[in-house]
Amino acid sequence: MKSYGTYFVNDEKEPLKYGEINLINPTRQRLRGEEKKKGIEAIPVFCGFCGTDFELMKMGRQGLLDKKFPEGQSRLINGHEGVVWVPSENRFAIVLIRGGDSFDPTRFTENETYFEYGCDGADGIFCDKGYFNPDMLLHLPEKYDGITKMPLSLSKKLVFSDPYACAVFQYERMCDIGEAQNFRVEMAKRKCDEMTARNCAVKSTFERVVIFGLGTTGLFIGDQIRRNQADAKILFVARSDKSSKKAQFVKDELKCDYLSVNGFTESETAKAITDKIGGTATVFIGTSGTEVEHRIAFEHGVLGCNGIYNSFSLGPKVAYNTMPFGFKNQVILASINFTQKHMETAINLLCESKFDCLVELIDKDEFTSDPIDAYENKIYSKGAPLKTAVIWNKEYIDTEA
């Protein structure tokens, strides 16, 4: 089947193209032990732009995409965030992007394989039509059964299903690690039994949280912590002005504090953070994509004893001095993934959220006429909105709702 869409290639000058594509439909499996199935046809309706797409475009310029292409192909249709229409089932769906020959594709081992729609080994959703494993087309809540046009506001919320699912996974892992890390400390402090100490350790893990960066992943992790830990002190740190839309959203909707450190030195930033939260951080979450994160946490001592450093940025290298790191009993966590359960949780939460106010649209014709220019000078330019999306097929969107 032929389709039109954007796709990555290895090309120094033009790593992202728009045009006619010959679709492939190999058999794929959702999990190890399950039947391999041909994909069924779906029509992408609403698509969001992700920083991963931008990084893949840079890789294409450097000729590094060979391992990302579907087997036998020299191109990858990009896009993994958004809503599709499934004609054979008359419903909208969210694509579960990761599957493969593994028991848990998000925690695969060396003898297992995985794929990711739009990212690694499988074509994504920036196309007029595509094929997706039927077991990986997730349902919306029941109240949306039977709708044939999706409200634009709902589309904007659901474009976050992938990153919000990551946040659900991150919160779960921080709970698991924080409990294991500190329950013995709580037993010694409280002279209590182990089960009580484990519950206390989860709570104390989030006593003072620093989220370094003001992108979607940071916002969603903060939202997850606030939903589950009402008493947590959560501070977002970034360069944006305190009057910015993102900073106001943090304060008004997430009920978290915000600190603008624009123009601060690293030592000034560290002092301002510890002053603001009244001590060192029990959890430091790096989401800014810069190497400043680890220096603030480790070199400048913002992360406290027995604390967790959650590295959620792609690109920066994390370094630490082994002597204080060891004696402070700190833990570094790094995993950017989610399971179907996490995405289903995300879908249900997002439908009732206000995150649609953070999404701005780019016209499809503007994007497809020069996708590289759109990425570099609008979607990821200085002053770009928190999230940019495109209505890919207007037939299925109610723009007034």
KATARA-V959782 format. One record per run of one state. SS is the DSSP state (hx for helix, st for strand, lp for the rest). FROM is the first residue (numbers start at 1). TO is the last residue. If there is no record, write none. Layout:
# KATARA-V959782
ss=SS from=FROM to=TO
ss=SS from=FROM to=TO
This chain:
# KATARA-V959782
ss=lp from=1 to=1
ss=st from=2 to=8
ss=lp from=9 to=15
ss=st from=16 to=22
ss=lp from=23 to=27
ss=st from=28 to=28
ss=lp from=29 to=36
ss=st from=37 to=37
ss=lp from=38 to=38
ss=st from=39 to=48
ss=lp from=49 to=50
ss=hx from=51 to=61
ss=lp from=62 to=65
ss=hx from=66 to=68
ss=lp from=69 to=75
ss=st from=76 to=77
ss=lp from=78 to=80
ss=st from=81 to=86
ss=hx from=87 to=89
ss=lp from=90 to=90
ss=st from=91 to=95
ss=lp from=96 to=97
ss=st from=98 to=99
ss=lp from=100 to=104
ss=hx from=105 to=107
ss=lp from=108 to=114
ss=st from=115 to=117
ss=lp from=118 to=119
ss=st from=120 to=122
ss=lp from=123 to=126
ss=st from=127 to=127
ss=lp from=128 to=129
ss=st from=130 to=133
ss=hx from=134 to=136
ss=st from=137 to=138
ss=lp from=139 to=141
ss=hx from=142 to=144
ss=lp from=145 to=149
ss=st from=150 to=151
ss=hx from=152 to=158
ss=lp from=159 to=160
ss=hx from=161 to=190
ss=lp from=191 to=193
ss=hx from=194 to=205
ss=lp from=206 to=207
ss=st from=208 to=212
ss=lp from=213 to=215
ss=hx from=216 to=228
ss=lp from=229 to=232
ss=st from=233 to=238
ss=lp from=239 to=244
ss=hx from=245 to=252
ss=lp from=253 to=256
ss=st from=257 to=260
ss=lp from=261 to=265
ss=hx from=266 to=277
ss=lp from=278 to=280
ss=st from=281 to=286
ss=lp from=287 to=291
ss=hx from=292 to=299
ss=lp from=300 to=302
ss=st from=303 to=311
ss=lp from=312 to=321
ss=hx from=322 to=327
ss=lp from=328 to=330
ss=st from=331 to=333
ss=lp from=334 to=339
ss=hx from=340 to=351
ss=lp from=352 to=354
ss=hx from=355 to=358
ss=st from=359 to=361
ss=lp from=362 to=363
ss=hx from=364 to=369
ss=lp from=370 to=370
ss=hx from=371 to=379
ss=lp from=380 to=386
ss=st from=387 to=391
ss=lp from=392 to=393
ss=hx from=394 to=396
ss=st from=397 to=398
ss=lp from=399 to=401
